[in-house]
Amino acid sequence: MRRAYEAQLAVSDFPRRVFFHQPMFRAACESCGPDLLLYGGFPYLYGDLRLRIGAGCKIHGRTSLVAGKVFDAPTLELGDHTSIGFGVVISVSKRVTLGRDVRLADGVFITDNPGHPLDAARRRNHEPVDPESVKPVFIEDDVWLGTRTIVLPGVRIGAGTVVGAGSVVSRDLPAGVLAVGSPARPVRSLLQPLERDAERVKAMAYSETQ
């Protein structure tokens, strides 16, 4: 019975998705690659957000993509085959970049800004945050953010890293690790030995140039 119900929902959703939701979303994007899949409705779009969407991206309709009012045309970029789950919120005042094959589980929150000024009077007047408090976020290829992960301004998450459910990422995370907690910290490497050696050599070479 449940499979029949799900099949019926999928059939009824198909015309809206193909003939209305996906064309309307494409029209809202600065660029959008082929094979876009919107499912579960149409994402909530707020503000003058510049959207650059790669090929084969999958976005749930209960996603909120929100532009701040600090800089003109803040940019959200999704790499090819990136997937955004139910209830994800991405707040962009300058730039948030997601690489290829990134997975955002349900309820993930990503922001490059603090949301409101610390000063109560400025909040009452609905003033935007200070420009210096806006710090771009970069999430590299093959990252998986677990359910209800929070990513705060200025963070870079290295390629292949997995962040456990409910974690708060307030500082950079290296590539190829499993990270959990608040603040999120690496608990073990996900790289094979040869990959770990290569990453170590790259880190040493980088430190020698500083």
PyMOL CGO cylinders between C-alpha atoms (Angstrom):
from pymol import cmd
from pymol.cgo import CYLINDER

trace = [
    CYLINDER, 0.00, 0.00, 0.00, 2.76, 2.44, 0.90, 0.3, 1, 1, 1, 1, 1, 1,
    CYLINDER, 2.76, 2.44, 0.90, 4.63, 1.77, -2.35, 0.3, 1, 1, 1, 1, 1, 1,
    CYLINDER, 4.63, 1.77, -2.35, 1.44, 2.40, -4.31, 0.3, 1, 1, 1, 1, 1, 1,
    CYLINDER, 1.44, 2.40, -4.31, 0.96, 5.70, -2.45, 0.3, 1, 1, 1, 1, 1, 1,
    CYLINDER, 0.96, 5.70, -2.45, 4.56, 6.80, -3.12, 0.3, 1, 1, 1, 1, 1, 1,
    CYLINDER, 4.56, 6.80, -3.12, 4.20, 5.85, -6.79, 0.3, 1, 1, 1, 1, 1, 1,
    CYLINDER, 4.20, 5.85, -6.79, 1.05, 7.94, -7.04, 0.3, 1, 1, 1, 1, 1, 1,
    CYLINDER, 1.05, 7.94, -7.04, 2.81, 10.93, -5.49, 0.3, 1, 1, 1, 1, 1, 1,
    CYLINDER, 2.81, 10.93, -5.49, 5.69, 10.58, -7.91, 0.3, 1, 1, 1, 1, 1, 1,
    CYLINDER, 5.69, 10.58, -7.91, 3.36, 10.45, -10.90, 0.3, 1, 1, 1, 1, 1, 1,
    CYLINDER, 3.36, 10.45, -10.90, 1.35, 13.47, -9.76, 0.3, 1, 1, 1, 1, 1, 1,
    CYLINDER, 1.35, 13.47, -9.76, 4.54, 15.45, -9.03, 0.3, 1, 1, 1, 1, 1, 1,
    CYLINDER, 4.54, 15.45, -9.03, 6.10, 14.79, -12.44, 0.3, 1, 1, 1, 1, 1, 1,
    CYLINDER, 6.10, 14.79, -12.44, 4.15, 17.36, -14.54, 0.3, 1, 1, 1, 1, 1, 1,
    CYLINDER, 4.15, 17.36, -14.54, 4.61, 20.15, -11.98, 0.3, 1, 1, 1, 1, 1, 1,
    CYLINDER, 4.61, 20.15, -11.98, 8.30, 19.40, -11.66, 0.3, 1, 1, 1, 1, 1, 1,
    CYLINDER, 8.30, 19.40, -11.66, 9.09, 19.11, -15.36, 0.3, 1, 1, 1, 1, 1, 1,
    CYLINDER, 9.09, 19.11, -15.36, 6.80, 21.76, -16.83, 0.3, 1, 1, 1, 1, 1, 1,
    CYLINDER, 6.80, 21.76, -16.83, 6.68, 24.37, -14.07, 0.3, 1, 1, 1, 1, 1, 1,
    CYLINDER, 6.68, 24.37, -14.07, 9.09, 24.09, -11.12, 0.3, 1, 1, 1, 1, 1, 1,
    CYLINDER, 9.09, 24.09, -11.12, 12.30, 23.26, -12.98, 0.3, 1, 1, 1, 1, 1, 1,
    CYLINDER, 12.30, 23.26, -12.98, 11.84, 25.85, -15.78, 0.3, 1, 1, 1, 1, 1, 1,
    CYLINDER, 11.84, 25.85, -15.78, 10.97, 28.53, -13.22, 0.3, 1, 1, 1, 1, 1, 1,
    CYLINDER, 10.97, 28.53, -13.22, 14.03, 27.68, -11.14, 0.3, 1, 1, 1, 1, 1, 1,
    CYLINDER, 14.03, 27.68, -11.14, 16.28, 27.73, -14.19, 0.3, 1, 1, 1, 1, 1, 1,
    CYLINDER, 16.28, 27.73, -14.19, 14.93, 31.17, -15.06, 0.3, 1, 1, 1, 1, 1, 1,
    CYLINDER, 14.93, 31.17, -15.06, 15.97, 32.39, -11.60, 0.3, 1, 1, 1, 1, 1, 1,
    CYLINDER, 15.97, 32.39, -11.60, 19.56, 31.18, -12.08, 0.3, 1, 1, 1, 1, 1, 1,
    CYLINDER, 19.56, 31.18, -12.08, 22.46, 33.02, -13.65, 0.3, 1, 1, 1, 1, 1, 1,
    CYLINDER, 22.46, 33.02, -13.65, 23.58, 29.63, -14.96, 0.3, 1, 1, 1, 1, 1, 1,
    CYLINDER, 23.58, 29.63, -14.96, 22.19, 26.12, -14.56, 0.3, 1, 1, 1, 1, 1, 1,
    CYLINDER, 22.19, 26.12, -14.56, 23.59, 22.91, -16.03, 0.3, 1, 1, 1, 1, 1, 1,
    CYLINDER, 23.59, 22.91, -16.03, 21.61, 20.05, -17.56, 0.3, 1, 1, 1, 1, 1, 1,
    CYLINDER, 21.61, 20.05, -17.56, 19.75, 17.32, -15.67, 0.3, 1, 1, 1, 1, 1, 1,
    CYLINDER, 19.75, 17.32, -15.67, 18.53, 19.50, -12.81, 0.3, 1, 1, 1, 1, 1, 1,
    CYLINDER, 18.53, 19.50, -12.81, 16.16, 17.60, -10.50, 0.3, 1, 1, 1, 1, 1, 1,
    CYLINDER, 16.16, 17.60, -10.50, 13.79, 19.49, -8.21, 0.3, 1, 1, 1, 1, 1, 1,
    CYLINDER, 13.79, 19.49, -8.21, 11.60, 17.27, -6.06, 0.3, 1, 1, 1, 1, 1, 1,
    CYLINDER, 11.60, 17.27, -6.06, 9.00, 17.90, -3.38, 0.3, 1, 1, 1, 1, 1, 1,
    CYLINDER, 9.00, 17.90, -3.38, 8.05, 21.37, -4.61, 0.3, 1, 1, 1, 1, 1, 1,
    CYLINDER, 8.05, 21.37, -4.61, 9.78, 24.65, -5.44, 0.3, 1, 1, 1, 1, 1, 1,
    CYLINDER, 9.78, 24.65, -5.44, 12.63, 26.01, -3.27, 0.3, 1, 1, 1, 1, 1, 1,
    CYLINDER, 12.63, 26.01, -3.27, 12.10, 29.24, -1.35, 0.3, 1, 1, 1, 1, 1, 1,
    CYLINDER, 12.10, 29.24, -1.35, 14.22, 31.98, -2.94, 0.3, 1, 1, 1, 1, 1, 1,
    CYLINDER, 14.22, 31.98, -2.94, 14.64, 35.31, -1.17, 0.3, 1, 1, 1, 1, 1, 1,
    CYLINDER, 14.64, 35.31, -1.17, 16.55, 38.40, -2.22, 0.3, 1, 1, 1, 1, 1, 1,
    CYLINDER, 16.55, 38.40, -2.22, 18.91, 39.19, -5.04, 0.3, 1, 1, 1, 1, 1, 1,
    CYLINDER, 18.91, 39.19, -5.04, 20.76, 35.88, -4.97, 0.3, 1, 1, 1, 1, 1, 1,
    CYLINDER, 20.76, 35.88, -4.97, 23.05, 34.99, -7.87, 0.3, 1, 1, 1, 1, 1, 1,
    CYLINDER, 23.05, 34.99, -7.87, 22.65, 31.24, -8.44, 0.3, 1, 1, 1, 1, 1, 1,
    CYLINDER, 22.65, 31.24, -8.44, 25.20, 29.20, -10.37, 0.3, 1, 1, 1, 1, 1, 1,
    CYLINDER, 25.20, 29.20, -10.37, 24.07, 25.58, -10.50, 0.3, 1, 1, 1, 1, 1, 1,
    CYLINDER, 24.07, 25.58, -10.50, 26.14, 22.76, -11.98, 0.3, 1, 1, 1, 1, 1, 1,
    CYLINDER, 26.14, 22.76, -11.98, 24.98, 19.76, -14.00, 0.3, 1, 1, 1, 1, 1, 1,
    CYLINDER, 24.98, 19.76, -14.00, 22.93, 17.00, -12.43, 0.3, 1, 1, 1, 1, 1, 1,
    CYLINDER, 22.93, 17.00, -12.43, 22.15, 18.82, -9.17, 0.3, 1, 1, 1, 1, 1, 1,
    CYLINDER, 22.15, 18.82, -9.17, 19.30, 17.53, -6.98, 0.3, 1, 1, 1, 1, 1, 1,
    CYLINDER, 19.30, 17.53, -6.98, 17.46, 20.05, -4.78, 0.3, 1, 1, 1, 1, 1, 1,
    CYLINDER, 17.46, 20.05, -4.78, 14.52, 19.42, -2.46, 0.3, 1, 1, 1, 1, 1, 1,
    CYLINDER, 14.52, 19.42, -2.46, 11.61, 21.84, -2.77, 0.3, 1, 1, 1, 1, 1, 1,
    CYLINDER, 11.61, 21.84, -2.77, 11.62, 22.53, 0.97, 0.3, 1, 1, 1, 1, 1, 1,
    CYLINDER, 11.62, 22.53, 0.97, 15.00, 24.24, 0.67, 0.3, 1, 1, 1, 1, 1, 1,
    CYLINDER, 15.00, 24.24, 0.67, 15.51, 27.93, 1.49, 0.3, 1, 1, 1, 1, 1, 1,
    CYLINDER, 15.51, 27.93, 1.49, 18.14, 29.92, -0.42, 0.3, 1, 1, 1, 1, 1, 1,
    CYLINDER, 18.14, 29.92, -0.42, 18.37, 33.39, 1.09, 0.3, 1, 1, 1, 1, 1, 1,
    CYLINDER, 18.37, 33.39, 1.09, 20.34, 36.48, 0.06, 0.3, 1, 1, 1, 1, 1, 1,
    CYLINDER, 20.34, 36.48, 0.06, 21.51, 39.03, 2.60, 0.3, 1, 1, 1, 1, 1, 1,
    CYLINDER, 21.51, 39.03, 2.60, 21.53, 42.80, 2.02, 0.3, 1, 1, 1, 1, 1, 1,
    CYLINDER, 21.53, 42.80, 2.02, 25.18, 43.56, 2.72, 0.3, 1, 1, 1, 1, 1, 1,
    CYLINDER, 25.18, 43.56, 2.72, 26.80, 43.15, -0.70, 0.3, 1, 1, 1, 1, 1, 1,
    CYLINDER, 26.80, 43.15, -0.70, 25.26, 43.38, -4.16, 0.3, 1, 1, 1, 1, 1, 1,
    CYLINDER, 25.26, 43.38, -4.16, 24.37, 40.09, -5.85, 0.3, 1, 1, 1, 1, 1, 1,
    CYLINDER, 24.37, 40.09, -5.85, 25.68, 37.58, -3.30, 0.3, 1, 1, 1, 1, 1, 1,
    CYLINDER, 25.68, 37.58, -3.30, 26.59, 34.31, -5.02, 0.3, 1, 1, 1, 1, 1, 1,
    CYLINDER, 26.59, 34.31, -5.02, 25.68, 30.70, -4.29, 0.3, 1, 1, 1, 1, 1, 1,
    CYLINDER, 25.68, 30.70, -4.29, 27.52, 28.18, -6.44, 0.3, 1, 1, 1, 1, 1, 1,
    CYLINDER, 27.52, 28.18, -6.44, 26.80, 24.44, -6.58, 0.3, 1, 1, 1, 1, 1, 1,
    CYLINDER, 26.80, 24.44, -6.58, 29.17, 22.08, -8.36, 0.3, 1, 1, 1, 1, 1, 1,
    CYLINDER, 29.17, 22.08, -8.36, 28.04, 19.21, -10.58, 0.3, 1, 1, 1, 1, 1, 1,
    CYLINDER, 28.04, 19.21, -10.58, 25.94, 16.43, -9.01, 0.3, 1, 1, 1, 1, 1, 1,
    CYLINDER, 25.94, 16.43, -9.01, 25.54, 18.17, -5.67, 0.3, 1, 1, 1, 1, 1, 1,
    CYLINDER, 25.54, 18.17, -5.67, 22.48, 17.13, -3.65, 0.3, 1, 1, 1, 1, 1, 1,
    CYLINDER, 22.48, 17.13, -3.65, 20.48, 19.27, -1.17, 0.3, 1, 1, 1, 1, 1, 1,
    CYLINDER, 20.48, 19.27, -1.17, 18.03, 17.57, 1.17, 0.3, 1, 1, 1, 1, 1, 1,
    CYLINDER, 18.03, 17.57, 1.17, 14.79, 18.48, 2.93, 0.3, 1, 1, 1, 1, 1, 1,
    CYLINDER, 14.79, 18.48, 2.93, 14.74, 21.62, 5.08, 0.3, 1, 1, 1, 1, 1, 1,
    CYLINDER, 14.74, 21.62, 5.08, 18.21, 22.87, 4.16, 0.3, 1, 1, 1, 1, 1, 1,
    CYLINDER, 18.21, 22.87, 4.16, 18.78, 26.62, 4.63, 0.3, 1, 1, 1, 1, 1, 1,
    CYLINDER, 18.78, 26.62, 4.63, 21.67, 28.47, 2.94, 0.3, 1, 1, 1, 1, 1, 1,
    CYLINDER, 21.67, 28.47, 2.94, 22.08, 32.15, 3.84, 0.3, 1, 1, 1, 1, 1, 1,
    CYLINDER, 22.08, 32.15, 3.84, 24.43, 34.11, 1.57, 0.3, 1, 1, 1, 1, 1, 1,
    CYLINDER, 24.43, 34.11, 1.57, 25.57, 37.70, 2.03, 0.3, 1, 1, 1, 1, 1, 1,
    CYLINDER, 25.57, 37.70, 2.03, 28.65, 37.43, -0.17, 0.3, 1, 1, 1, 1, 1, 1,
    CYLINDER, 28.65, 37.43, -0.17, 29.58, 33.92, -1.30, 0.3, 1, 1, 1, 1, 1, 1,
    CYLINDER, 29.58, 33.92, -1.30, 28.92, 30.29, -0.48, 0.3, 1, 1, 1, 1, 1, 1,
    CYLINDER, 28.92, 30.29, -0.48, 30.54, 27.69, -2.74, 0.3, 1, 1, 1, 1, 1, 1,
    CYLINDER, 30.54, 27.69, -2.74, 29.77, 23.98, -2.77, 0.3, 1, 1, 1, 1, 1, 1,
    CYLINDER, 29.77, 23.98, -2.77, 31.98, 21.72, -4.88, 0.3, 1, 1, 1, 1, 1, 1,
    CYLINDER, 31.98, 21.72, -4.88, 31.12, 18.66, -6.95, 0.3, 1, 1, 1, 1, 1, 1,
    CYLINDER, 31.12, 18.66, -6.95, 29.23, 15.70, -5.46, 0.3, 1, 1, 1, 1, 1, 1,
    CYLINDER, 29.23, 15.70, -5.46, 28.53, 17.45, -2.16, 0.3, 1, 1, 1, 1, 1, 1,
    CYLINDER, 28.53, 17.45, -2.16, 25.75, 15.91, -0.04, 0.3, 1, 1, 1, 1, 1, 1,
    CYLINDER, 25.75, 15.91, -0.04, 23.70, 18.06, 2.34, 0.3, 1, 1, 1, 1, 1, 1,
    CYLINDER, 23.70, 18.06, 2.34, 21.42, 15.94, 4.53, 0.3, 1, 1, 1, 1, 1, 1,
    CYLINDER, 21.42, 15.94, 4.53, 18.08, 17.15, 5.90, 0.3, 1, 1, 1, 1, 1, 1,
    CYLINDER, 18.08, 17.15, 5.90, 18.08, 20.28, 8.03, 0.3, 1, 1, 1, 1, 1, 1,
    CYLINDER, 18.08, 20.28, 8.03, 21.62, 21.48, 7.25, 0.3, 1, 1, 1, 1, 1, 1,
    CYLINDER, 21.62, 21.48, 7.25, 22.21, 25.21, 7.82, 0.3, 1, 1, 1, 1, 1, 1,
    CYLINDER, 22.21, 25.21, 7.82, 25.04, 27.09, 6.07, 0.3, 1, 1, 1, 1, 1, 1,
    CYLINDER, 25.04, 27.09, 6.07, 25.71, 30.81, 6.46, 0.3, 1, 1, 1, 1, 1, 1,
    CYLINDER, 25.71, 30.81, 6.46, 28.48, 33.25, 5.56, 0.3, 1, 1, 1, 1, 1, 1,
    CYLINDER, 28.48, 33.25, 5.56, 27.09, 35.91, 7.90, 0.3, 1, 1, 1, 1, 1, 1,
    CYLINDER, 27.09, 35.91, 7.90, 25.95, 36.27, 11.54, 0.3, 1, 1, 1, 1, 1, 1,
    CYLINDER, 25.95, 36.27, 11.54, 22.36, 37.05, 10.52, 0.3, 1, 1, 1, 1, 1, 1,
    CYLINDER, 22.36, 37.05, 10.52, 21.84, 40.19, 12.63, 0.3, 1, 1, 1, 1, 1, 1,
    CYLINDER, 21.84, 40.19, 12.63, 24.03, 42.89, 14.23, 0.3, 1, 1, 1, 1, 1, 1,
    CYLINDER, 24.03, 42.89, 14.23, 25.06, 42.37, 17.85, 0.3, 1, 1, 1, 1, 1, 1,
    CYLINDER, 25.06, 42.37, 17.85, 23.80, 45.83, 18.75, 0.3, 1, 1, 1, 1, 1, 1,
    CYLINDER, 23.80, 45.83, 18.75, 20.12, 45.69, 19.83, 0.3, 1, 1, 1, 1, 1, 1,
    CYLINDER, 20.12, 45.69, 19.83, 19.30, 49.15, 18.46, 0.3, 1, 1, 1, 1, 1, 1,
    CYLINDER, 19.30, 49.15, 18.46, 20.52, 48.17, 15.02, 0.3, 1, 1, 1, 1, 1, 1,
    CYLINDER, 20.52, 48.17, 15.02, 18.46, 44.99, 15.17, 0.3, 1, 1, 1, 1, 1, 1,
    CYLINDER, 18.46, 44.99, 15.17, 15.35, 47.00, 16.05, 0.3, 1, 1, 1, 1, 1, 1,
    CYLINDER, 15.35, 47.00, 16.05, 16.01, 49.20, 13.01, 0.3, 1, 1, 1, 1, 1, 1,
    CYLINDER, 16.01, 49.20, 13.01, 16.40, 46.11, 10.81, 0.3, 1, 1, 1, 1, 1, 1,
    CYLINDER, 16.40, 46.11, 10.81, 19.92, 47.13, 9.79, 0.3, 1, 1, 1, 1, 1, 1,
    CYLINDER, 19.92, 47.13, 9.79, 22.16, 44.60, 8.04, 0.3, 1, 1, 1, 1, 1, 1,
    CYLINDER, 22.16, 44.60, 8.04, 25.28, 43.10, 9.57, 0.3, 1, 1, 1, 1, 1, 1,
    CYLINDER, 25.28, 43.10, 9.57, 28.67, 44.82, 9.22, 0.3, 1, 1, 1, 1, 1, 1,
    CYLINDER, 28.67, 44.82, 9.22, 30.48, 43.91, 5.97, 0.3, 1, 1, 1, 1, 1, 1,
    CYLINDER, 30.48, 43.91, 5.97, 33.58, 42.78, 7.89, 0.3, 1, 1, 1, 1, 1, 1,
    CYLINDER, 33.58, 42.78, 7.89, 31.51, 40.12, 9.68, 0.3, 1, 1, 1, 1, 1, 1,
    CYLINDER, 31.51, 40.12, 9.68, 30.64, 38.45, 6.37, 0.3, 1, 1, 1, 1, 1, 1,
    CYLINDER, 30.64, 38.45, 6.37, 33.09, 35.64, 5.56, 0.3, 1, 1, 1, 1, 1, 1,
    CYLINDER, 33.09, 35.64, 5.56, 32.65, 33.34, 2.53, 0.3, 1, 1, 1, 1, 1, 1,
    CYLINDER, 32.65, 33.34, 2.53, 32.17, 29.61, 3.01, 0.3, 1, 1, 1, 1, 1, 1,
    CYLINDER, 32.17, 29.61, 3.01, 33.85, 26.97, 0.83, 0.3, 1, 1, 1, 1, 1, 1,
    CYLINDER, 33.85, 26.97, 0.83, 32.79, 23.32, 0.88, 0.3, 1, 1, 1, 1, 1, 1,
    CYLINDER, 32.79, 23.32, 0.88, 35.01, 21.24, -1.36, 0.3, 1, 1, 1, 1, 1, 1,
    CYLINDER, 35.01, 21.24, -1.36, 34.23, 18.20, -3.53, 0.3, 1, 1, 1, 1, 1, 1,
    CYLINDER, 34.23, 18.20, -3.53, 32.68, 15.03, -2.08, 0.3, 1, 1, 1, 1, 1, 1,
    CYLINDER, 32.68, 15.03, -2.08, 31.87, 16.50, 1.33, 0.3, 1, 1, 1, 1, 1, 1,
    CYLINDER, 31.87, 16.50, 1.33, 28.91, 14.97, 3.19, 0.3, 1, 1, 1, 1, 1, 1,
    CYLINDER, 28.91, 14.97, 3.19, 27.22, 17.05, 5.89, 0.3, 1, 1, 1, 1, 1, 1,
    CYLINDER, 27.22, 17.05, 5.89, 25.02, 14.98, 8.22, 0.3, 1, 1, 1, 1, 1, 1,
    CYLINDER, 25.02, 14.98, 8.22, 21.52, 15.87, 9.37, 0.3, 1, 1, 1, 1, 1, 1,
    CYLINDER, 21.52, 15.87, 9.37, 21.21, 19.29, 11.06, 0.3, 1, 1, 1, 1, 1, 1,
    CYLINDER, 21.21, 19.29, 11.06, 24.86, 20.18, 10.66, 0.3, 1, 1, 1, 1, 1, 1,
    CYLINDER, 24.86, 20.18, 10.66, 25.55, 23.92, 11.05, 0.3, 1, 1, 1, 1, 1, 1,
    CYLINDER, 25.55, 23.92, 11.05, 28.34, 25.59, 9.06, 0.3, 1, 1, 1, 1, 1, 1,
    CYLINDER, 28.34, 25.59, 9.06, 29.33, 29.07, 10.26, 0.3, 1, 1, 1, 1, 1, 1,
    CYLINDER, 29.33, 29.07, 10.26, 30.96, 32.01, 8.42, 0.3, 1, 1, 1, 1, 1, 1,
    CYLINDER, 30.96, 32.01, 8.42, 34.51, 31.77, 7.11, 0.3, 1, 1, 1, 1, 1, 1,
    CYLINDER, 34.51, 31.77, 7.11, 34.72, 27.97, 7.14, 0.3, 1, 1, 1, 1, 1, 1,
    CYLINDER, 34.72, 27.97, 7.14, 36.42, 25.80, 4.53, 0.3, 1, 1, 1, 1, 1, 1,
    CYLINDER, 36.42, 25.80, 4.53, 35.73, 22.06, 4.59, 0.3, 1, 1, 1, 1, 1, 1,
    CYLINDER, 35.73, 22.06, 4.59, 38.26, 19.92, 2.74, 0.3, 1, 1, 1, 1, 1, 1,
    CYLINDER, 38.26, 19.92, 2.74, 37.41, 17.44, 0.00, 0.3, 1, 1, 1, 1, 1, 1,
    CYLINDER, 37.41, 17.44, 0.00, 35.93, 14.10, 1.02, 0.3, 1, 1, 1, 1, 1, 1,
    CYLINDER, 35.93, 14.10, 1.02, 35.28, 15.07, 4.63, 0.3, 1, 1, 1, 1, 1, 1,
    CYLINDER, 35.28, 15.07, 4.63, 32.19, 13.76, 6.44, 0.3, 1, 1, 1, 1, 1, 1,
    CYLINDER, 32.19, 13.76, 6.44, 30.61, 15.81, 9.23, 0.3, 1, 1, 1, 1, 1, 1,
    CYLINDER, 30.61, 15.81, 9.23, 28.45, 13.93, 11.73, 0.3, 1, 1, 1, 1, 1, 1,
    CYLINDER, 28.45, 13.93, 11.73, 24.81, 14.79, 12.40, 0.3, 1, 1, 1, 1, 1, 1,
    CYLINDER, 24.81, 14.79, 12.40, 24.17, 17.77, 14.64, 0.3, 1, 1, 1, 1, 1, 1,
    CYLINDER, 24.17, 17.77, 14.64, 27.72, 19.09, 14.49, 0.3, 1, 1, 1, 1, 1, 1,
    CYLINDER, 27.72, 19.09, 14.49, 28.62, 22.79, 14.44, 0.3, 1, 1, 1, 1, 1, 1,
    CYLINDER, 28.62, 22.79, 14.44, 31.47, 23.64, 12.06, 0.3, 1, 1, 1, 1, 1, 1,
    CYLINDER, 31.47, 23.64, 12.06, 33.02, 26.88, 13.30, 0.3, 1, 1, 1, 1, 1, 1,
    CYLINDER, 33.02, 26.88, 13.30, 36.56, 26.38, 11.99, 0.3, 1, 1, 1, 1, 1, 1,
    CYLINDER, 36.56, 26.38, 11.99, 38.25, 24.87, 8.93, 0.3, 1, 1, 1, 1, 1, 1,
    CYLINDER, 38.25, 24.87, 8.93, 38.27, 21.09, 8.55, 0.3, 1, 1, 1, 1, 1, 1,
    CYLINDER, 38.27, 21.09, 8.55, 40.97, 19.25, 6.57, 0.3, 1, 1, 1, 1, 1, 1,
    CYLINDER, 40.97, 19.25, 6.57, 40.29, 16.94, 3.66, 0.3, 1, 1, 1, 1, 1, 1,
    CYLINDER, 40.29, 16.94, 3.66, 39.35, 13.32, 4.16, 0.3, 1, 1, 1, 1, 1, 1,
    CYLINDER, 39.35, 13.32, 4.16, 38.34, 13.21, 7.82, 0.3, 1, 1, 1, 1, 1, 1,
    CYLINDER, 38.34, 13.21, 7.82, 35.32, 12.27, 9.87, 0.3, 1, 1, 1, 1, 1, 1,
    CYLINDER, 35.32, 12.27, 9.87, 34.46, 15.23, 12.11, 0.3, 1, 1, 1, 1, 1, 1,
    CYLINDER, 34.46, 15.23, 12.11, 31.87, 15.46, 14.89, 0.3, 1, 1, 1, 1, 1, 1,
    CYLINDER, 31.87, 15.46, 14.89, 30.90, 17.71, 17.77, 0.3, 1, 1, 1, 1, 1, 1,
    CYLINDER, 30.90, 17.71, 17.77, 30.37, 21.35, 18.64, 0.3, 1, 1, 1, 1, 1, 1,
    CYLINDER, 30.37, 21.35, 18.64, 32.73, 22.70, 17.56, 0.3, 1, 1, 1, 1, 1, 1,
    CYLINDER, 32.73, 22.70, 17.56, 33.33, 19.93, 15.02, 0.3, 1, 1, 1, 1, 1, 1,
    CYLINDER, 33.33, 19.93, 15.02, 36.72, 18.24, 15.34, 0.3, 1, 1, 1, 1, 1, 1,
    CYLINDER, 36.72, 18.24, 15.34, 38.30, 15.46, 13.27, 0.3, 1, 1, 1, 1, 1, 1,
    CYLINDER, 38.30, 15.46, 13.27, 38.06, 12.08, 15.02, 0.3, 1, 1, 1, 1, 1, 1,
    CYLINDER, 38.06, 12.08, 15.02, 39.68, 9.90, 12.38, 0.3, 1, 1, 1, 1, 1, 1,
    CYLINDER, 39.68, 9.90, 12.38, 41.03, 9.95, 8.85, 0.3, 1, 1, 1, 1, 1, 1,
    CYLINDER, 41.03, 9.95, 8.85, 39.03, 8.58, 5.94, 0.3, 1, 1, 1, 1, 1, 1,
    CYLINDER, 39.03, 8.58, 5.94, 42.03, 8.51, 3.62, 0.3, 1, 1, 1, 1, 1, 1,
    CYLINDER, 42.03, 8.51, 3.62, 43.95, 5.42, 2.60, 0.3, 1, 1, 1, 1, 1, 1,
    CYLINDER, 43.95, 5.42, 2.60, 47.66, 5.34, 3.66, 0.3, 1, 1, 1, 1, 1, 1,
    CYLINDER, 47.66, 5.34, 3.66, 49.01, 6.52, 0.31, 0.3, 1, 1, 1, 1, 1, 1,
    CYLINDER, 49.01, 6.52, 0.31, 46.49, 9.36, 0.24, 0.3, 1, 1, 1, 1, 1, 1,
    CYLINDER, 46.49, 9.36, 0.24, 47.47, 10.39, 3.77, 0.3, 1, 1, 1, 1, 1, 1,
    CYLINDER, 47.47, 10.39, 3.77, 51.13, 10.50, 2.74, 0.3, 1, 1, 1, 1, 1, 1,
    CYLINDER, 51.13, 10.50, 2.74, 50.28, 12.66, -0.26, 0.3, 1, 1, 1, 1, 1, 1,
    CYLINDER, 50.28, 12.66, -0.26, 48.26, 15.08, 1.90, 0.3, 1, 1, 1, 1, 1, 1,
    CYLINDER, 48.26, 15.08, 1.90, 51.12, 15.26, 4.41, 0.3, 1, 1, 1, 1, 1, 1,
    CYLINDER, 51.12, 15.26, 4.41, 53.61, 16.15, 1.65, 0.3, 1, 1, 1, 1, 1, 1,
    CYLINDER, 53.61, 16.15, 1.65, 51.26, 18.85, 0.32, 0.3, 1, 1, 1, 1, 1, 1,
    CYLINDER, 51.26, 18.85, 0.32, 50.89, 20.32, 3.82, 0.3, 1, 1, 1, 1, 1, 1,
    CYLINDER, 50.89, 20.32, 3.82, 54.66, 20.38, 4.33, 0.3, 1, 1, 1, 1, 1, 1,
    CYLINDER, 54.66, 20.38, 4.33, 55.23, 22.04, 0.96, 0.3, 1, 1, 1, 1, 1, 1,
    CYLINDER, 55.23, 22.04, 0.96, 52.60, 24.66, 1.76, 0.3, 1, 1, 1, 1, 1, 1,
    CYLINDER, 52.60, 24.66, 1.76, 54.13, 25.44, 5.18, 0.3, 1, 1, 1, 1, 1, 1,
    CYLINDER, 54.13, 25.44, 5.18, 57.56, 25.94, 3.62, 0.3, 1, 1, 1, 1, 1, 1,
    CYLINDER, 57.56, 25.94, 3.62, 56.20, 28.64, 1.33, 0.3, 1, 1, 1, 1, 1, 1,
    CYLINDER, 56.20, 28.64, 1.33, 54.69, 30.69, 4.17, 0.3, 1, 1, 1, 1, 1, 1,
]
cmd.load_cgo(trace, "trace")
